[in-house]
Amino acid sequence: MKSGNNDQDWLFEIKPKNQFFRLHLREVWQYRDLLFLFVRRDVVTVYKQTILGPLWYLIQPLFTSVIFTIIFNTVAGISTGNVPPFLFNLGGIMVWNYFTSCLNDTSDTFKKNASIFGKVYFPRLIVPLSIVISNLVKFGIQFFIFIAFYIFYAFQGMEVKLGTATLFFPLLIVLMGILGLGLGMIISSMVTKYRDLTFLVGFGVQLLMYVSAVMYPMALLKEKLPQFGWLIEYNPLAYVIETARYMLLHEGLISIGGMFYTVGVTIALFFIGLLIFNKTEKSFIDTV
């Protein structure tokens, strides 16, 4: 309410959301307590009524690494250089899991939260942001087990080659999270009208893993199947995973051009996703 002289400012202003592009970052900061509550919900409630609880965060990458080691390294004979195959696979799976968690969880944002969105207002961007942040906690748990095996293999004689590039590893994870967030917001907006996209995402993510250099070096696919080398060269995820392995294990190469390409694609997908997400939130309740 406005009282006194005409120069007094309003305490709150309610305006129509008619901007074509709006980041909502100021509103997100105002609702930061709600953001932390969503993060806590995502971390705690997922495994609240399970027997093993957070141990599931460890079981999945460990078992997947064992299976990859048996199939791709022992049976198929894929070489991982001076790095133990299990540790090589665990590093790739750890980074890949963070991306897939962000993508899969954000791709159902509108459908899963329709009951909340239809009752009370808050910046809708908070929900996908909370997913990306909460998945950092899960990633931290998996990274801890990676460090434990890294130390184990170091005592077994593995040569440790950590360098200054390792310091930039957190930035690489942030890049992976933003990429998953951007794609997730695009898919979430489309799922409100096309429900079968949910099944396509699950199937597509499984296929995408095989062309993202998760269980083999990038150079191997180019060498063995040069006609399909473009699948790796135009896949930004492959550059992130290859760079992550170089930072942590000093295996593979860092492609400067590939990383610039990845950053460009990530920024573009994020802003496109944010644009579509903000547009969809105005009318999604009529289609969900």
Buried (B, 14 or more C-beta within 10 A) or exposed (E): EEEEEEEEEEEEEEEEEEEEEBEBEEBBEEBEEBBEEBBEEBBEEBBEEEEEEBEBBBEBBBEBBEEBBEEBBEEEEBEBEEBBBBBBBBBBBBBBBBBBBBBBBBBBBBBBBBEEBEEEEBBBBBBBBBBBBBBBBBBEBBBEBBEEBBEEBEEEEBEEEEEEBBEEBEEBBEBBBBBBBBBBBBBBBBBBEEEEBBEEBEEEBEEBBEBBBBBBBBBBBBEEEEEEBEBBBEBBBBBBBBBBBBBBBBBBEBBEEBBEBBBEBBBEBBEBBBBBBBBBBEEBEEEB
